[in-house]
Amino acid sequence: MRVFRCLAKDAAYAVEAVHVIKQEEEKNTKLVSRPQMESFLSNPFNHFYVAVREDRVVGFLVAYELDRIDREQKMMFFYEVGVLSAFRRRGIGQKLIGRLKEYCMENHFMKMFLSTNRSNAPAMGLYRKTGGIESAEEDELFFTWRF
């Protein structure tokens, strides 16, 4: 299995990930076009990794680099990871997260972070297995503005 970061030339893999994996989880997901994906992948601060097994995309991860105004080190916002249901619990999510962690360490990022629900036991387990440290703050929450 290959795990790699998609660039604009790899848009077909990223589009397949969204069309197949996200649709499996969220039937209402708006399908992305190849030009949209090429534009997304052309931004060096956007990260889209795929896990490919026998020319089939079986997993993906999306993250965003964030600059800070108070220090030179960047942060990585880990937005989403998805694996086809038939391929779960085989270490694919761990490999995707591992690749993103490698990038962050090689490029001296301050930290990588994400938001999830405590009730999402599979995600919580995956994040713990890959070295994620959950917040000790019980009252920590996120606000969302939808447009």
C-alpha positions in Angstrom: 0.0 0.0 0.0 1.2 3.5 -0.9 0.5 6.5 1.3 1.3 9.9 -0.2 0.5 13.5 -0.3 -1.5 14.5 -3.4 -0.4 17.4 -5.6 -2.4 18.9 -8.4 -1.1 16.2 -10.8 -2.7 13.6 -8.4 -6.1 15.1 -8.4 -7.8 11.9 -9.8 -6.8 10.1 -6.6 -8.2 12.9 -4.3 -11.4 13.1 -6.4 -11.8 9.3 -6.1 -11.4 9.6 -2.3 -14.1 12.2 -2.0 -16.5 10.4 -4.4 -16.1 7.0 -2.9 -15.0 7.3 0.8 -16.9 10.4 1.8 -20.0 9.2 -0.1 -19.9 6.0 1.9 -20.1 8.0 5.2 -22.1 11.0 4.2 -24.6 10.4 1.4 -25.3 14.1 1.0 -21.6 15.0 0.3 -21.3 17.4 -2.6 -19.1 15.8 -5.2 -16.0 17.8 -6.0 -14.9 18.3 -9.6 -11.4 17.7 -10.9 -10.8 21.4 -11.5 -11.9 22.2 -7.9 -9.6 19.6 -6.5 -6.7 20.7 -8.7 -7.2 24.2 -7.3 -7.3 22.9 -3.7 -4.2 20.8 -4.2 -2.3 23.7 -5.8 -2.4 25.6 -2.5 0.8 24.5 -0.6 -1.0 25.0 2.7 -3.6 22.4 1.9 -2.7 18.8 2.6 -4.6 15.8 1.1 -3.0 12.4 1.6 -4.3 9.1 0.2 -3.7 5.5 0.9 -3.8 3.5 -2.4 -4.0 -0.3 -2.5 -3.8 -2.0 -5.9 -4.7 1.2 -7.7 -7.7 1.8 -5.5 -8.0 4.6 -3.0 -8.9 3.1 0.4 -8.2 6.0 2.7 -7.6 9.8 2.8 -6.7 12.6 5.2 -7.2 16.3 4.9 -5.2 19.0 6.9 -4.3 22.7 6.7 -1.2 24.5 7.7 -1.7 27.5 9.8 0.7 30.4 10.3 1.0 32.1 13.7 1.6 35.7 14.3 3.4 35.1 17.6 6.1 32.7 16.5 7.7 31.2 13.4 6.5 27.7 14.0 3.3 26.7 12.2 0.5 24.6 13.4 -1.4 21.9 11.5 -5.1 21.7 11.7 -6.0 18.0 11.1 -9.4 18.3 9.6 -10.5 14.8 8.6 -9.5 11.2 8.0 -11.6 8.5 6.3 -11.1 4.9 5.4 -13.4 2.6 3.3 -15.4 0.5 5.7 -14.2 -2.8 4.2 -10.6 -1.7 5.0 -11.0 -0.3 8.5 -9.0 -1.7 11.5 -6.0 -2.5 9.3 -3.8 0.4 10.3 -4.6 2.6 7.3 -5.8 5.5 9.3 -2.7 5.2 11.5 -0.4 5.2 8.4 -2.2 8.4 7.0 -1.8 10.2 10.4 1.8 8.9 10.6 2.6 10.5 7.3 1.2 13.8 8.4 3.1 13.7 11.7 6.3 13.0 9.7 5.7 16.1 7.6 5.0 18.2 10.8 8.2 16.9 12.5 10.4 17.4 9.4 9.2 20.9 9.0 9.4 21.8 12.8 5.7 22.5 13.3 4.7 23.6 16.8 1.8 21.1 17.0 -1.0 19.3 15.1 -4.6 19.5 16.5 -8.1 18.5 15.7 -11.7 18.6 17.0 -13.8 15.5 17.5 -16.6 14.3 19.7 -15.9 12.3 22.8 -18.7 10.0 21.8 -16.8 9.0 18.6 -15.0 6.0 20.2 -13.3 4.7 17.0 -11.9 8.1 16.3 -10.8 8.7 19.9 -9.0 5.3 19.8 -7.3 6.1 16.5 -6.0 9.4 17.7 -4.8 8.0 21.0 -2.9 5.1 19.1 -1.1 7.7 17.0 0.1 9.8 19.9 -2.7 12.3 20.2 -3.2 13.8 23.6 -6.8 14.6 24.5 -7.6 17.8 26.2 -8.0 17.7 30.0 -10.4 20.5 29.8 -13.9 19.2 30.2 -15.5 22.5 29.4 -13.5 23.0 26.2 -15.7 23.5 23.2 -15.7 24.9 19.7 -18.0 27.5 18.2 -19.1 27.2 14.6 -20.3 29.9 12.2 -22.1 28.5 9.2 -22.5 30.6 6.1 
